[in-house]
Amino acid sequence: MVNVRRGALLPTLVALLLIPVFVFLGYWQLERAREKRDLQAEYDRRASQEPVRIGGEWQSAEEFQFYRVEATGRYDTEYQILLDNRVHRGAPGYHVLTPLRIRDSEMRVLVNRGWVPLGPDRRQLPAIETPTDALTVRGVATVPHEGFTLGEPSPLTRGKPTVWQQLDLERYTREVGFPVQPVVVLLDPQAPGGFVREWARLDTGIAVHQGYAFQWFALAAAAFVGYIALMRRYGRRARMGGDAP
């Protein structure tokens, strides 16, 4: 009987430690999902409002992020960026980022005009047609986040597109020498002068946190069921007068 009680002590301690931790982590993920749900509602609210005007004076990213925006000016093709490794329906290609020079100023804002296919040879970049007349662009403003890249980005080449793996807006601004707003405009799918633009809905990742919560709660349930089953085995051993395995 003493051996049975001693044998049951360790799994009891483990269960008392792990089950509350699993439950806590599950509720923590649910709380994260609630926060992301509130953030998603804010994103959706911003996207449904009238467009915010982007002007010739520098403005903070917080004034634009996830809002519908509009800006009037002309495309400046001297410092276009092609973002590499962008896939559309299984086909490789580029996103075309063209600076728009805002009317009556030196300020530019980068406009993501959409996806173009890679073509037969990486050494031959796709031909990019760009409107030359003054126009008003509309879209959703996003703040680019620099991702992991192998090596340094190529220096910007004036007069021809430069291929980068990720957009480093800080570096771009340093190299071009003119002021740039701290956002990228995802050009509306209906707007002229763009390419393939099947933009995904801005998603804060609610489902990811809900999935993690389910996993933690499942682990807590599994630990509880396993502990109960083990205790029943110890109970049977005790009634039979034997030692637990």
Wavefront OBJ file of the C-alpha trace (Angstrom):
o trace
v 0.000 0.000 0.000
v 2.861 2.353 0.842
v 4.502 1.649 -2.527
v 1.215 2.369 -4.307
v 0.862 5.724 -2.579
v 4.459 6.634 -3.293
v 4.036 5.645 -6.934
v 0.947 7.815 -7.274
v 2.667 10.877 -5.817
v 4.784 11.754 -8.875
v 1.968 11.661 -11.487
v -0.228 13.648 -9.087
v 2.393 16.362 -8.783
v 2.927 16.396 -12.542
v -0.831 16.668 -13.153
v -1.191 19.469 -10.601
v 1.600 21.333 -12.344
v 0.790 20.775 -16.027
v -3.004 20.927 -16.163
v -3.313 24.466 -14.703
v -0.481 25.636 -16.976
v -2.215 24.203 -20.064
v -5.532 25.761 -19.055
v -3.861 29.121 -18.385
v -2.158 29.077 -21.789
v -5.466 28.198 -23.450
v -7.239 31.172 -21.855
v -4.280 33.402 -22.679
v -4.608 32.495 -26.346
v -8.351 33.182 -26.199
v -7.575 36.608 -24.772
v -5.104 37.205 -27.603
v -7.813 36.184 -30.065
v -10.209 38.675 -28.458
v -7.619 41.445 -28.793
v -7.046 40.527 -32.435
v -10.820 40.479 -33.005
v -11.037 44.054 -31.711
v -8.096 45.009 -33.925
v -9.732 43.338 -36.931
v -12.901 45.326 -36.302
v -10.790 48.499 -36.304
v -9.125 47.508 -39.588
v -12.507 46.821 -41.172
v -13.835 50.139 -39.871
v -10.918 52.045 -41.369
v -11.249 50.272 -44.715
v -14.955 51.225 -44.935
v -14.445 54.959 -44.374
v -13.966 57.679 -46.944
v -10.373 57.796 -48.283
v -7.776 59.748 -46.293
v -5.855 62.223 -48.421
v -2.081 61.770 -48.718
v -0.491 65.170 -49.167
v 2.910 66.632 -49.894
v 3.929 66.969 -46.232
v 5.414 63.974 -44.426
v 2.880 62.242 -42.183
v 3.268 59.408 -39.688
v 2.339 55.864 -40.647
v -0.303 55.768 -37.899
v -2.300 58.403 -39.774
v -2.647 56.106 -42.781
v -2.190 52.473 -41.777
v -5.075 50.255 -42.963
v -7.119 53.268 -44.031
v -8.356 53.713 -47.542
v -6.249 56.521 -48.977
v -5.947 58.592 -52.119
v -3.193 60.701 -53.616
v -2.950 62.821 -56.762
v 0.200 63.154 -58.825
v 2.266 61.462 -61.508
v 4.115 58.164 -61.460
v 7.887 58.511 -61.291
v 9.374 55.505 -63.101
v 13.024 56.271 -62.342
v 13.124 54.290 -59.093
v 10.662 51.432 -59.428
v 11.051 48.313 -57.303
v 10.181 44.750 -58.294
v 9.553 42.605 -55.207
v 10.706 39.098 -56.075
v 9.210 35.698 -55.193
v 5.584 36.840 -55.253
v 3.333 33.950 -56.243
v -0.061 34.237 -57.907
v -2.072 31.040 -58.351
v 1.093 28.975 -58.292
v 3.000 31.123 -60.799
v 6.125 33.062 -59.715
v 6.435 36.750 -60.390
v 6.981 40.219 -58.972
v 5.024 42.960 -57.262
v 5.550 46.288 -59.020
v 6.138 49.234 -56.670
v 6.144 52.613 -58.378
v 6.676 55.950 -56.601
v 3.937 58.506 -57.166
v 5.156 62.090 -57.037
v 2.437 63.966 -55.193
v 1.182 67.062 -56.946
v 2.941 70.364 -56.143
v 5.616 68.700 -53.974
v 8.755 66.589 -53.966
v 7.049 63.995 -51.771
v 6.512 60.498 -53.126
v 4.426 57.585 -51.944
v 5.081 54.051 -53.136
v 2.156 52.381 -54.889
v 1.998 48.589 -55.172
v 0.449 48.262 -58.617
v 0.083 44.493 -58.434
v 1.615 41.249 -59.674
v 3.335 40.537 -62.986
v 4.629 37.121 -64.132
v 8.295 36.216 -63.970
v 8.786 35.452 -67.651
v 11.069 32.867 -69.277
v 14.357 34.258 -67.930
v 15.236 36.061 -64.668
v 17.911 38.036 -66.478
v 15.230 39.685 -68.572
v 12.881 41.746 -66.425
v 9.259 42.141 -67.492
v 8.260 45.261 -69.383
v 6.370 47.589 -67.031
v 3.878 49.950 -68.634
v 3.186 53.032 -66.528
v 0.653 55.847 -67.060
v 2.338 59.183 -67.754
v -0.603 61.524 -67.134
v -1.559 63.026 -63.768
v -3.971 60.774 -61.915
v -5.501 60.063 -58.531
v -4.641 56.683 -57.051
v -6.765 55.009 -54.422
v -6.114 52.000 -52.273
v -5.345 50.736 -48.779
v -2.265 51.998 -46.939
v -0.028 49.384 -45.351
v 3.217 49.653 -43.420
v 5.900 47.410 -44.976
v 7.746 45.094 -42.621
v 11.239 44.072 -43.575
v 11.526 40.303 -43.747
v 14.480 37.939 -43.823
v 16.710 38.316 -46.881
v 19.875 36.595 -48.038
v 22.508 39.261 -48.484
v 22.193 42.971 -49.065
v 19.574 44.303 -51.503
v 20.866 45.466 -54.872
v 21.565 49.207 -55.129
v 18.750 51.139 -56.752
v 19.283 51.705 -60.457
v 17.960 54.937 -61.849
v 15.794 54.541 -64.931
v 15.148 50.780 -64.644
v 13.385 48.579 -62.095
v 15.482 47.148 -59.260
v 14.720 43.671 -57.896
v 14.536 43.338 -54.120
v 13.431 40.382 -52.024
v 11.776 42.611 -49.417
v 11.027 46.308 -49.262
v 13.355 48.208 -46.959
v 11.605 51.576 -46.996
v 14.265 53.220 -44.851
v 17.021 52.195 -47.252
v 14.892 53.131 -50.259
v 14.395 56.648 -48.902
v 18.119 57.045 -48.246
v 19.097 55.963 -51.763
v 16.560 57.933 -53.800
v 17.237 61.245 -52.092
v 13.660 62.518 -52.100
v 11.097 62.319 -49.254
v 8.827 59.258 -49.161
v 5.686 58.705 -47.107
v 6.101 55.783 -44.641
v 3.383 53.611 -46.200
v 2.764 51.595 -49.341
v -0.576 51.940 -51.113
v -2.144 48.693 -52.341
v -3.759 49.959 -55.519
v -7.493 49.304 -55.786
v -8.276 46.356 -58.077
v -10.625 48.551 -60.131
v -8.119 51.388 -60.594
v -6.386 51.800 -63.970
v -2.640 51.566 -64.430
v -2.139 48.383 -62.415
v -1.596 44.675 -62.864
v -3.019 41.601 -61.082
v -4.373 42.782 -57.728
v -6.152 40.050 -55.807
v -5.251 41.490 -52.420
v -6.042 39.313 -49.431
v -8.256 40.814 -46.745
v -6.149 42.313 -43.984
v -6.178 39.577 -41.353
v -4.948 39.954 -37.780
v -4.695 36.189 -37.242
v -7.708 35.506 -35.002
v -7.997 31.899 -36.176
v -4.350 31.207 -35.320
v -4.847 32.102 -31.653
v -8.108 30.161 -31.516
v -6.271 27.134 -32.890
v -3.531 27.464 -30.278
v -6.160 27.772 -27.534
v -7.818 24.553 -28.705
v -4.458 22.769 -28.631
v -3.707 23.882 -25.062
v -7.168 22.910 -23.829
v -6.828 19.553 -25.612
v -3.502 18.968 -23.856
v -5.101 19.821 -20.498
v -7.961 17.389 -21.183
v -5.556 14.669 -22.307
v -3.424 15.148 -19.197
v -6.511 14.983 -16.956
v -7.858 11.844 -18.657
v -4.433 10.212 -18.517
v -4.094 11.046 -14.829
v -7.543 9.609 -14.010
v -6.772 6.426 -15.924
v -3.458 6.049 -14.112
v -5.072 6.613 -10.721
v -7.647 3.934 -11.466
v -4.854 1.499 -12.210
v -3.208 2.388 -8.913
v -6.583 1.915 -7.210
v -7.004 -1.548 -8.667
v -3.491 -2.487 -7.601
v -4.186 -1.216 -4.098
v -7.393 -3.263 -3.793
v -5.531 -6.326 -4.990
v -2.775 -5.663 -2.458
v -0.091 -5.315 -5.093
v 2.347 -2.611 -6.075
v 1.692 -0.131 -8.816
v 3.636 -0.667 -12.024
l 1 2 3 4 5 6 7 8 9 10 11 12 13 14 15 16 17 18 19 20 21 22 23 24 25 26 27 28 29 30 31 32 33 34 35 36 37 38 39 40 41 42 43 44 45 46 47 48 49 50 51 52 53 54 55 56 57 58 59 60 61 62 63 64 65 66 67 68 69 70 71 72 73 74 75 76 77 78 79 80 81 82 83 84 85 86 87 88 89 90 91 92 93 94 95 96 97 98 99 100 101 102 103 104 105 106 107 108 109 110 111 112 113 114 115 116 117 118 119 120 121 122 123 124 125 126 127 128 129 130 131 132 133 134 135 136 137 138 139 140 141 142 143 144 145 146 147 148 149 150 151 152 153 154 155 156 157 158 159 160 161 162 163 164 165 166 167 168 169 170 171 172 173 174 175 176 177 178 179 180 181 182 183 184 185 186 187 188 189 190 191 192 193 194 195 196 197 198 199 200 201 202 203 204 205 206 207 208 209 210 211 212 213 214 215 216 217 218 219 220 221 222 223 224 225 226 227 228 229 230 231 232 233 234 235 236 237 238 239 240 241 242 243 244 245
